[in-house]
């Protein structure tokens, strides 16, 4: 009985901390957006909704500025011959630059990133495949200090007949995210 109570208290504390962290990140997003949508994808001041960035354009969410460099789909396997991972469908490799624009270190986590097909179907990142696609684990729980940046590959395993339309990039799992159109 005591173990159950302790577990319940710990679970409640984790949820409460998660909610508090979400509030902090959302406050960060709000303070970054206080100047208008220009903090996200270059929109004009006073826009109610930030514009969607395009490949090659910087887009901000919280403490990170993302620039998608390229995306390549139709990849069957990532990694080397003895080690690697095969796609269930096809891998889409998204190369992006992540710069910390905040005043303290922030952890970049590839698993917080999402991709969407034109019909709105959401795909999560494949962190296992990303380990093989990145030589130095750039997109796996990487702390980035203020002013520093990393470039890495986020991997999505999607069905062979699907084409990605946009990404939703996040500075943490609790942030609102920023959209980047892929087409």
TIZA-738496 format. One record per residue: residue in three letters; x, y, z of N, C-alpha, C in turn; residue number from 0. Coordinates in pm, 1 decimal. Atoms other than C-alpha are relative to their C-alpha. Layout:
BEGIN
> resn / n_X / n_Y / n_Z / ca_X / ca_Y / ca_Z / c_X / c_Y / c_Z / resi
> ala / X / Y / Z / X / Y / Z / X / Y / Z / NUM;
...
This chain:
BEGIN
> resn / n_X / n_Y / n_Z / ca_X / ca_Y / ca_Z / c_X / c_Y / c_Z / resi
> unk / 82.7 / -118.8 / 0.0 / 0.0 / 0.0 / 0.0 / 86.6 / 124.3 / 0.0 / 0;
> unk / -88.0 / -115.4 / -11.1 / 282.4 / 233.8 / 88.8 / 68.3 / 31.3 / -132.4 / 1;
> unk / -64.6 / -18.8 / 129.3 / 457.2 / 179.9 / -247.1 / -96.0 / 66.6 / -98.2 / 2;
> unk / 100.3 / -58.7 / 89.2 / 135.8 / 265.4 / -431.7 / -17.9 / 147.6 / 29.5 / 3;
> unk / 16.1 / -140.5 / -39.4 / 94.0 / 588.1 / -234.7 / 121.7 / 81.5 / -41.4 / 4;
> unk / -123.0 / -69.7 / 38.6 / 457.8 / 686.6 / -292.4 / 4.0 / 20.2 / -150.3 / 5;
> unk / 1.9 / -10.3 / 146.2 / 426.1 / 613.1 / -663.0 / -100.8 / 105.5 / -45.8 / 6;
> unk / 103.0 / -97.4 / 36.4 / 104.6 / 817.2 / -685.0 / 47.9 / 141.9 / 27.2 / 7;
> unk / -52.9 / -132.5 / -32.4 / 272.8 / 1112.2 / -511.9 / 107.9 / 41.4 / -98.6 / 8;
> unk / -104.9 / -31.0 / 97.1 / 574.4 / 1091.9 / -743.2 / -60.1 / 32.0 / -137.0 / 9;
> unk / 64.8 / -25.1 / 129.0 / 351.9 / 1072.0 / -1051.5 / -67.6 / 136.8 / -1.7 / 10;
> unk / 64.5 / -130.8 / -11.0 / 153.5 / 1375.0 / -931.6 / 103.2 / 110.9 / -6.5 / 11;
> unk / -106.4 / -100.9 / 2.2 / 477.4 / 1569.3 / -874.1 / 54.7 / 17.8 / -140.9 / 12;
> unk / -50.6 / -8.5 / 137.4 / 602.1 / 1485.4 / -1224.5 / -98.6 / 74.3 / -88.5 / 13;
> unk / 102.3 / -69.3 / 78.3 / 273.3 / 1597.9 / -1378.6 / -1.6 / 148.4 / 34.3 / 14;
> unk / -0.1 / -140.4 / -42.6 / 278.7 / 1919.2 / -1173.7 / 122.0 / 72.9 / -53.6 / 15;
> unk / -121.2 / -62.0 / 55.5 / 637.8 / 1989.4 / -1278.1 / -13.5 / 18.3 / -150.1 / 16;
> unk / 20.5 / -10.2 / 144.7 / 547.9 / 1919.4 / -1640.4 / -92.3 / 114.9 / -34.8 / 17;
> unk / 92.5 / -111.0 / 24.2 / 256.6 / 2163.2 / -1622.2 / 69.0 / 133.1 / 25.3 / 18;
> unk / -73.5 / -123.2 / -29.5 / 480.8 / 2425.1 / -1463.9 / 99.7 / 31.0 / -108.8 / 19;
> unk / -96.7 / -22.9 / 106.9 / 745.8 / 2374.3 / -1731.9 / -71.0 / 47.4 / -124.3 / 20;
> unk / 76.6 / -44.5 / 116.1 / 479.3 / 2413.1 / -1998.9 / -34.9 / 146.5 / 11.7 / 21;
> unk / 34.3 / -140.2 / -20.0 / 373.1 / 2742.1 / -1846.1 / 120.6 / 88.4 / -23.2 / 22;
> unk / -121.6 / -78.8 / 19.0 / 732.0 / 2864.3 / -1840.4 / 32.6 / 12.0 / -147.1 / 23;
> unk / -32.6 / -5.5 / 141.1 / 792.2 / 2769.2 / -2202.9 / -100.8 / 83.1 / -77.4 / 24;
> unk / 100.2 / -80.3 / 68.4 / 464.0 / 2921.1 / -2311.2 / 20.5 / 147.2 / 29.6 / 25;
> unk / -29.5 / -139.1 / -33.1 / 556.7 / 3237.8 / -2125.8 / 118.0 / 47.9 / -82.4 / 26;
> unk / -114.0 / -35.2 / 84.7 / 887.5 / 3232.4 / -2312.4 / -47.5 / 26.5 / -141.8 / 27;
> unk / 52.1 / -19.8 / 134.9 / 698.6 / 3191.3 / -2638.8 / -75.4 / 131.0 / -8.4 / 28;
> unk / 77.3 / -123.4 / 1.2 / 465.9 / 3474.5 / -2546.5 / 90.8 / 120.6 / 3.0 / 29;
> unk / -89.0 / -114.7 / -6.4 / 752.3 / 3703.6 / -2454.2 / 76.8 / 14.7 / -130.1 / 30;
> unk / -66.6 / -9.8 / 128.7 / 928.1 / 3615.2 / -2778.1 / -94.8 / 52.0 / -106.4 / 31;
> unk / 97.7 / -44.1 / 98.2 / 607.0 / 3684.0 / -2966.4 / -52.3 / 139.3 / 28.9 / 32;
> unk / 51.9 / -130.1 / -38.3 / 545.5 / 4014.4 / -2790.4 / 24.3 / 105.1 / -108.0 / 33;
> unk / -28.6 / -94.5 / 107.1 / 703.1 / 4196.8 / -3083.8 / -79.3 / -30.3 / -125.1 / 34;
> unk / 78.0 / 36.1 / 118.2 / 453.2 / 4040.1 / -3320.6 / 54.1 / -128.3 / -58.3 / 35;
> unk / -38.5 / 125.9 / 62.6 / 491.8 / 3749.2 / -3554.7 / 138.9 / 7.1 / -59.6 / 36;
> unk / -132.3 / -12.4 / 58.8 / 824.3 / 3885.1 / -3673.4 / 100.9 / -89.1 / 70.5 / 37;
> unk / -91.0 / 88.3 / -70.7 / 991.5 / 3669.6 / -3406.0 / -8.8 / -142.1 / -52.4 / 38;
> unk / 12.4 / 135.8 / 48.3 / 862.8 / 3354.9 / -3573.3 / 55.6 / -15.5 / -140.2 / 39;
> unk / -44.3 / 27.4 / 135.6 / 894.3 / 3358.6 / -3947.1 / 7.0 / 125.6 / -84.8 / 40;
> unk / -18.5 / -121.4 / 77.6 / 940.5 / 3718.1 / -4047.8 / -129.1 / 70.4 / -34.5 / 41;
> unk / 126.9 / -65.8 / 27.7 / 574.5 / 3823.0 / -4039.9 / -0.7 / 142.8 / 50.0 / 42;
> unk / 10.3 / -140.0 / -40.2 / 465.5 / 4182.8 / -3990.9 / -56.1 / 10.2 / 141.0 / 43;
> unk / 53.4 / -21.6 / -134.3 / 386.5 / 4326.0 / -3647.8 / -151.3 / 6.8 / -5.3 / 44;
> unk / 144.2 / -8.5 / -10.1 / 30.4 / 4286.9 / -3537.8 / -72.4 / -118.5 / -61.8 / 45;
> unk / 65.3 / 118.6 / 54.7 / -37.2 / 3961.4 / -3724.1 / -50.1 / -84.7 / 116.3 / 46;
> unk / 53.5 / 84.0 / -106.0 / -263.0 / 3742.1 / -3513.0 / 66.7 / -137.0 / 0.0 / 47;
> unk / -55.9 / 132.8 / 12.9 / -109.5 / 3422.2 / -3643.7 / 133.7 / 10.1 / -72.8 / 48;
> unk / -128.9 / -7.6 / 68.0 / 258.3 / 3377.2 / -3729.2 / -6.5 / -67.6 / -135.9 / 49;
> unk / -5.6 / 60.5 / 133.0 / 331.3 / 3303.4 / -4092.3 / 83.8 / -126.4 / 6.7 / 50;
> unk / -77.0 / 122.5 / 9.5 / 465.7 / 2964.9 / -4186.8 / 129.7 / 30.0 / -73.4 / 51;
> unk / -130.0 / -18.3 / 64.4 / 836.0 / 2968.9 / -4267.4 / 14.8 / -100.7 / -113.4 / 52;
> unk / -32.4 / 90.0 / 110.5 / 980.1 / 2803.5 / -4576.6 / 138.6 / -56.8 / 23.5 / 53;
> unk / -133.5 / 57.2 / -7.3 / 1289.1 / 2589.0 / -4623.8 / 100.4 / 112.3 / -26.4 / 54;
> unk / -103.4 / -102.8 / 13.3 / 1592.8 / 2813.1 / -4577.2 / -26.6 / 126.9 / 79.1 / 55;
> unk / 35.0 / -118.1 / -79.7 / 1409.0 / 3074.3 / -4365.7 / 5.2 / -34.1 / 148.6 / 56;
> unk / -0.1 / 25.1 / -144.4 / 1468.0 / 3106.5 / -3990.2 / -141.2 / 9.5 / 58.1 / 57;
> unk / 128.8 / 1.6 / -69.8 / 1170.3 / 3029.3 / -3765.2 / 28.3 / -23.6 / 147.4 / 58;
> unk / -29.5 / 6.5 / -142.9 / 1163.9 / 3076.2 / -3387.6 / -113.1 / -61.7 / 81.5 / 59;
> unk / 90.1 / 51.5 / -101.9 / 1003.0 / 2883.1 / -3107.4 / 77.1 / 0.9 / 130.5 / 60;
> unk / -66.9 / -7.0 / -129.9 / 1099.8 / 2968.5 / -2751.2 / 142.5 / 48.4 / -13.0 / 61;
> unk / -141.2 / -37.9 / -1.9 / 1477.8 / 2974.3 / -2713.2 / 76.2 / -44.1 / -124.4 / 62;
> unk / -68.8 / 50.0 / 118.0 / 1553.9 / 2818.0 / -3052.1 / -44.0 / 72.0 / -127.1 / 63;
> unk / 26.9 / -45.6 / 136.3 / 1580.4 / 2955.0 / -3402.8 / 36.9 / -116.2 / -91.5 / 64;
> unk / -17.2 / 114.6 / 88.9 / 1535.3 / 2675.5 / -3657.0 / 12.3 / 48.9 / -143.9 / 65;
> unk / -5.8 / -22.2 / 143.7 / 1643.3 / 2685.9 / -4019.2 / 7.6 / -136.5 / -66.0 / 66;
> unk / 0.5 / 127.7 / 71.7 / 1544.9 / 2385.2 / -4228.4 / 84.7 / 18.5 / -125.1 / 67;
> unk / -91.8 / -8.9 / 113.9 / 1824.7 / 2331.2 / -4479.2 / -50.5 / -81.4 / -118.8 / 68;
> unk / 48.3 / 86.4 / 108.2 / 1673.7 / 2043.6 / -4678.4 / -82.5 / -113.3 / 58.1 / 69;
> unk / 68.6 / 123.3 / -38.1 / 1448.5 / 1740.7 / -4669.6 / 7.4 / -97.2 / -117.1 / 70;
> unk / -13.5 / 102.9 / 102.6 / 1492.4 / 1415.5 / -4856.7 / -78.4 / -122.5 / 44.0 / 71;
> unk / 80.3 / 118.3 / -30.9 / 1235.2 / 1136.5 / -4860.0 / 35.6 / -113.2 / -96.0 / 72;
> unk / -25.3 / 115.1 / 85.9 / 1241.1 / 790.3 / -5015.4 / 123.1 / -78.7 / 39.9 / 73;
> unk / -119.4 / 69.7 / -46.7 / 1538.8 / 668.1 / -4811.9 / -43.1 / -130.2 / 68.2 / 74;
> unk / 40.6 / 130.6 / -51.0 / 1510.8 / 295.5 / -4735.1 / 73.3 / -39.5 / 127.5 / 75;
> unk / -80.8 / 40.5 / -114.4 / 1790.5 / 263.9 / -4475.8 / 94.5 / 113.0 / 37.8 / 76;
> unk / -100.4 / -94.1 / -48.5 / 2011.2 / 485.2 / -4259.4 / 106.0 / -78.4 / 76.4 / 77;
> unk / -109.5 / 65.7 / -69.4 / 2348.2 / 391.8 / -4115.8 / 90.9 / -71.3 / -96.2 / 78;
> unk / -97.3 / 72.1 / 80.5 / 2635.8 / 180.3 / -4236.8 / -46.6 / -143.2 / -23.2 / 79;
> unk / 37.5 / 135.8 / 37.2 / 2629.7 / -171.9 / -4375.8 / -18.0 / -92.3 / 120.7 / 80;
> unk / 25.2 / 93.1 / -110.4 / 2682.7 / -367.1 / -4052.3 / -101.3 / 53.8 / 101.4 / 81;
> unk / 92.9 / -61.1 / -94.2 / 2483.0 / -120.6 / -3842.2 / -91.0 / 94.9 / -75.9 / 82;
> unk / 93.3 / -90.6 / 65.6 / 2179.2 / 73.3 / -3940.5 / -142.0 / -37.9 / 33.7 / 83;
> unk / 141.0 / 26.5 / -23.7 / 1804.6 / 78.1 / -3948.8 / -75.2 / 12.3 / -130.6 / 84;
> unk / 83.4 / -2.4 / 120.2 / 1558.6 / -4.7 / -4225.1 / -132.1 / 68.3 / 32.6 / 85;
> unk / 128.2 / -67.8 / -16.9 / 1245.8 / 205.0 / -4270.6 / -114.7 / -100.1 / -6.6 / 86;
> unk / 123.0 / 78.4 / 13.0 / 903.5 / 54.0 / -4213.0 / -65.1 / 34.1 / -133.7 / 87;
> unk / 51.1 / -47.2 / 128.7 / 793.1 / 263.7 / -4510.7 / 113.8 / 65.0 / -76.0 / 88;
> unk / -112.9 / -74.8 / 54.4 / 1038.2 / 535.4 / -4618.0 / 45.8 / 99.6 / 105.3 / 89;
> unk / -52.0 / -102.7 / -88.7 / 1265.0 / 763.7 / -4421.0 / -2.4 / 134.0 / -72.1 / 90;
> unk / -16.0 / -138.2 / 44.6 / 1240.6 / 1139.3 / -4464.9 / 104.7 / 61.0 / 91.4 / 91;
> unk / -110.8 / -58.1 / -74.8 / 1565.8 / 1303.1 / -4357.0 / -8.5 / 150.6 / -11.6 / 92;
> unk / 11.7 / -145.2 / -3.1 / 1526.1 / 1666.4 / -4253.2 / 125.5 / 56.9 / 65.3 / 93;
> unk / -120.8 / -63.0 / -51.9 / 1851.3 / 1858.8 / -4215.0 / -36.6 / 139.3 / 47.0 / 94;
> unk / 32.6 / -131.7 / -52.3 / 1812.8 / 2158.5 / -3988.8 / 109.3 / 52.4 / 90.7 / 95;
> unk / -91.0 / -71.4 / -87.5 / 2019.1 / 2414.0 / -3805.8 / -81.7 / 50.3 / 118.1 / 96;
> unk / 68.6 / -42.8 / -121.3 / 1919.9 / 2486.9 / -3445.3 / 94.2 / 92.3 / 76.2 / 97;
> unk / -81.6 / -98.5 / -71.2 / 2053.3 / 2802.5 / -3278.0 / -71.4 / 39.9 / 128.6 / 98;
> unk / 54.9 / -43.3 / -127.6 / 2003.0 / 2889.9 / -2911.7 / 3.4 / 152.1 / 3.2 / 99;
> unk / 10.4 / -146.2 / -3.4 / 1878.0 / 3251.2 / -2905.3 / -35.0 / 49.6 / 140.0 / 100;
> unk / 33.2 / -35.1 / -138.1 / 1808.8 / 3244.1 / -2530.4 / 122.6 / 43.5 / 78.8 / 101;
> unk / -106.2 / -44.7 / -90.0 / 2019.5 / 3340.5 / -2230.9 / 53.6 / -112.1 / 88.7 / 102;
> unk / -49.8 / 115.7 / -74.3 / 2075.3 / 2990.4 / -2090.2 / -5.3 / -122.6 / -89.5 / 103;
> unk / -4.3 / 122.8 / 78.6 / 2145.9 / 2641.9 / -2217.5 / -140.6 / -57.5 / -15.6 / 104;
> unk / 129.1 / 62.9 / 28.3 / 1850.5 / 2461.3 / -2375.3 / 28.3 / -132.9 / -68.2 / 105;
> unk / -19.2 / 131.3 / 59.8 / 1826.3 / 2093.6 / -2464.2 / -84.7 / -14.1 / -126.3 / 106;
> unk / 72.2 / 31.2 / 122.7 / 1734.7 / 2010.5 / -2822.6 / -28.8 / -148.9 / -1.5 / 107;
> unk / 42.7 / 139.0 / 2.8 / 1538.7 / 1688.1 / -2851.3 / -73.8 / -25.9 / -130.3 / 108;
> unk / 61.4 / 32.1 / 128.6 / 1464.2 / 1550.8 / -3195.5 / -137.5 / -63.3 / 13.6 / 109;
> unk / 128.9 / 67.3 / -16.7 / 1172.9 / 1349.9 / -3054.7 / -115.3 / 97.6 / 25.1 / 110;
> unk / 105.6 / -100.6 / -19.5 / 982.6 / 1675.0 / -2984.3 / -48.5 / 58.6 / -132.4 / 111;
> unk / 33.6 / -56.0 / 130.8 / 963.0 / 1751.5 / -3358.5 / -107.9 / -86.1 / -66.8 / 112;
> unk / 109.7 / 70.1 / 66.8 / 660.7 / 1659.9 / -3571.7 / -1.2 / 34.2 / -148.1 / 113;
> unk / 17.7 / -23.3 / 143.7 / 588.3 / 1626.1 / -3941.9 / -144.2 / -31.6 / -35.6 / 114;
> unk / 139.0 / 17.6 / 40.8 / 254.5 / 1645.1 / -4121.6 / -10.8 / -21.3 / -150.3 / 115;
> unk / 35.9 / 17.1 / 140.5 / 117.6 / 1517.2 / -4450.3 / -103.6 / 106.7 / -34.7 / 116;
> unk / 95.8 / -100.9 / 45.0 / -111.8 / 1740.5 / -4657.8 / -138.7 / -20.5 / 60.7 / 117;
> unk / 132.1 / 27.7 / -58.1 / -419.7 / 1567.8 / -4508.5 / -4.6 / 21.6 / 150.9 / 118;
> unk / -3.9 / -27.5 / -143.5 / -308.3 / 1662.3 / -4155.1 / 47.7 / -115.4 / 86.2 / 119;
> unk / -51.1 / 113.1 / -76.7 / -176.3 / 1319.8 / -4052.5 / 134.0 / 38.2 / 62.7 / 120;
> unk / -121.1 / -36.1 / -75.2 / 91.4 / 1367.8 / -3784.6 / 94.6 / -118.7 / 10.7 / 121;
> unk / -104.8 / 101.5 / -12.9 / 420.2 / 1176.0 / -3781.7 / 102.2 / 45.7 / 102.6 / 122;
> unk / -101.8 / -31.9 / -100.5 / 664.8 / 1160.6 / -3492.7 / 137.9 / -34.2 / -55.2 / 123;
> unk / -137.3 / 24.4 / 40.9 / 1040.7 / 1163.6 / -3528.5 / 44.5 / -138.9 / 45.7 / 124;
> unk / -56.0 / 131.2 / -32.1 / 1227.9 / 833.7 / -3527.7 / 139.8 / 23.0 / 57.7 / 125;
> unk / -127.1 / -32.4 / -64.2 / 1502.8 / 895.0 / -3272.7 / 102.9 / -111.7 / -15.8 / 126;
> unk / -93.2 / 110.7 / 22.9 / 1653.7 / 549.3 / -3321.2 / 68.9 / 12.7 / -134.0 / 127;
> unk / -57.5 / -18.3 / 133.3 / 1704.0 / 609.7 / -3692.6 / 87.6 / 124.6 / -4.4 / 128;
> unk / -78.6 / -124.3 / -1.6 / 1833.2 / 961.3 / -3619.5 / 139.9 / -23.5 / 55.3 / 129;
> unk / -133.0 / 32.4 / -53.4 / 2120.4 / 811.2 / -3420.2 / 91.1 / -48.3 / -112.7 / 130;
> unk / -78.4 / 48.9 / 113.4 / 2234.4 / 634.4 / -3738.1 / 20.6 / 107.8 / -106.7 / 131;
> unk / -8.5 / -104.3 / 102.8 / 2169.4 / 939.1 / -3958.8 / 93.3 / 114.5 / 39.1 / 132;
> unk / -87.3 / -106.4 / -51.4 / 2382.6 / 1171.0 / -3739.5 / 128.6 / -61.2 / 53.2 / 133;
> unk / -128.5 / 52.8 / -45.0 / 2751.4 / 1112.2 / -3682.2 / 26.1 / 30.4 / 147.3 / 134;
> unk / -32.0 / -41.8 / -136.6 / 2763.2 / 1298.8 / -3349.9 / -123.4 / 19.3 / 87.4 / 135;
> unk / 123.7 / -7.0 / -79.1 / 2406.4 / 1258.8 / -3214.3 / -48.2 / 143.9 / 18.7 / 136;
> unk / 37.8 / -140.5 / -7.3 / 2328.3 / 1624.2 / -3294.0 / -145.4 / 22.4 / 39.7 / 137;
> unk / 142.4 / -20.1 / -26.6 / 1952.9 / 1573.7 / -3260.9 / -52.7 / -83.3 / 116.3 / 138;
> unk / 43.2 / 83.2 / -110.9 / 1945.8 / 1347.7 / -2956.3 / 41.0 / 62.0 / 132.3 / 139;
> unk / -22.2 / -57.2 / -132.6 / 1916.1 / 1530.2 / -2622.7 / 130.7 / 79.6 / 7.7 / 140;
> unk / -122.0 / -78.8 / 11.5 / 2182.2 / 1784.4 / -2715.6 / -17.5 / 136.0 / 67.8 / 141;
> unk / 2.6 / -131.3 / -63.9 / 2241.2 / 2080.1 / -2478.2 / 72.1 / 100.1 / -89.5 / 142;
> unk / -58.5 / -105.4 / 82.5 / 2304.0 / 2396.6 / -2678.5 / 9.1 / 125.1 / 85.5 / 143;
> unk / -20.6 / -120.8 / -79.6 / 2453.6 / 2694.6 / -2496.7 / -43.9 / 123.5 / -77.8 / 144;
> unk / 43.7 / -123.4 / 65.6 / 2336.5 / 3052.2 / -2570.5 / 98.2 / 43.4 / -108.9 / 145;
> unk / -80.7 / -45.5 / 112.3 / 2462.0 / 3175.9 / -2907.9 / 58.0 / -111.4 / -84.2 / 146;
> unk / -52.5 / 113.5 / 76.1 / 2573.7 / 2827.3 / -3016.7 / -108.7 / -60.1 / -87.1 / 147;
> unk / 93.6 / 65.1 / 90.3 / 2415.5 / 2622.4 / -3291.4 / 54.1 / -135.9 / -43.1 / 148;
> unk / -35.7 / 131.0 / 53.1 / 2413.9 / 2267.1 / -3424.8 / -79.8 / -22.4 / -127.0 / 149;
> unk / 72.9 / 42.9 / 119.1 / 2316.9 / 2120.2 / -3757.7 / -7.7 / -151.0 / 5.3 / 150;
> unk / 19.2 / 143.6 / -6.9 / 2171.1 / 1772.3 / -3763.2 / -117.7 / -44.4 / -83.9 / 151;
> unk / 106.6 / 61.0 / 79.4 / 1919.9 / 1538.3 / -3920.4 / -106.5 / -56.8 / 92.9 / 152;
> unk / 114.7 / 59.9 / -68.4 / 1574.7 / 1462.2 / -3781.4 / -63.4 / -95.6 / -100.9 / 153;
> unk / 48.3 / 105.0 / 89.4 / 1432.1 / 1140.7 / -3927.6 / -145.5 / -33.2 / 30.8 / 154;
> unk / 139.3 / 41.4 / -11.5 / 1067.6 / 1054.2 / -3990.7 / -18.7 / -125.1 / -85.7 / 155;
> unk / 30.5 / 123.1 / 73.3 / 955.1 / 703.2 / -4092.6 / -147.9 / 6.2 / -36.9 / 156;
> unk / 137.9 / -18.5 / 46.4 / 641.8 / 748.8 / -4304.2 / -32.0 / -102.5 / -109.1 / 157;
> unk / 35.5 / 94.0 / 106.7 / 445.5 / 528.3 / -4549.0 / 58.7 / 42.7 / -135.2 / 158;
> unk / -63.6 / -26.0 / 130.1 / 593.4 / 498.7 / -4899.2 / -81.5 / 92.9 / -88.9 / 159;
> unk / 84.4 / -80.5 / 87.9 / 296.3 / 671.7 / -5064.8 / -31.3 / 138.9 / 55.7 / 160;
> unk / 29.1 / -127.6 / -65.3 / 300.2 / 978.4 / -4833.3 / 108.8 / 101.3 / -31.6 / 161;
> unk / -92.7 / -110.9 / 19.2 / 459.4 / 1315.9 / -4897.8 / -23.1 / 98.6 / 114.6 / 162;
> unk / 12.1 / -95.8 / -109.7 / 533.1 / 1551.7 / -4607.9 / -26.3 / 140.1 / -53.9 / 163;
> unk / 34.6 / -136.3 / 40.1 / 382.8 / 1899.9 / -4633.5 / 63.8 / 104.6 / 90.6 / 164;
> unk / -56.2 / -98.7 / -92.5 / 512.3 / 2072.2 / -4320.0 / 59.4 / -67.5 / 121.8 / 165;
> unk / -57.0 / 40.5 / -127.3 / 713.3 / 2041.3 / -4001.6 / -55.0 / 90.4 / 107.8 / 166;
> unk / 31.5 / -80.3 / -117.6 / 620.0 / 2161.3 / -3654.8 / 118.5 / -18.1 / 94.4 / 167;
> unk / -124.6 / 7.1 / -75.4 / 942.6 / 2243.5 / -3471.0 / -17.4 / 62.5 / 137.4 / 168;
> unk / 20.2 / -39.2 / -140.0 / 960.9 / 2279.8 / -3091.7 / 132.3 / 16.3 / 73.3 / 169;
> unk / -119.0 / -13.0 / -84.3 / 1218.5 / 2410.3 / -2845.9 / -6.9 / -95.8 / 118.2 / 170;
> unk / 17.1 / 103.3 / -102.0 / 1076.2 / 2159.9 / -2594.6 / -132.7 / -70.1 / -25.8 / 171;
> unk / 126.1 / 72.7 / 20.4 / 794.1 / 1909.0 / -2568.2 / -121.4 / 80.7 / 44.2 / 172;
> unk / 111.3 / -78.8 / -52.1 / 583.9 / 2175.2 / -2394.6 / -27.5 / 127.1 / -79.9 / 173;
> unk / 15.6 / -126.9 / 71.6 / 624.0 / 2462.5 / -2643.3 / -108.6 / -8.3 / -106.5 / 174;
> unk / 103.9 / -7.3 / 102.2 / 368.7 / 2576.3 / -2899.8 / 45.8 / -44.7 / -137.2 / 175;
> unk / -55.0 / 42.5 / 129.6 / 596.9 / 2507.3 / -3195.9 / -14.7 / 107.5 / -106.0 / 176;
> unk / 4.9 / -88.2 / 114.9 / 651.8 / 2685.0 / -3525.1 / -2.8 / -86.9 / -125.6 / 177;
> unk / 16.5 / 79.4 / 122.8 / 551.8 / 2560.6 / -3871.4 / 100.2 / 40.6 / -107.0 / 178;
> unk / -86.8 / -22.6 / 116.1 / 786.5 / 2522.7 / -4167.2 / -56.6 / -84.3 / -114.2 / 179;
> unk / 55.2 / 69.2 / 117.2 / 637.7 / 2436.8 / -4508.4 / 112.7 / -68.9 / -76.3 / 180;
> unk / -100.3 / 74.7 / 75.4 / 825.9 / 2171.1 / -4703.7 / -23.8 / 6.5 / -150.5 / 181;
> unk / 26.0 / -5.2 / 145.2 / 661.7 / 2233.8 / -5041.6 / -41.5 / 138.6 / -41.9 / 182;
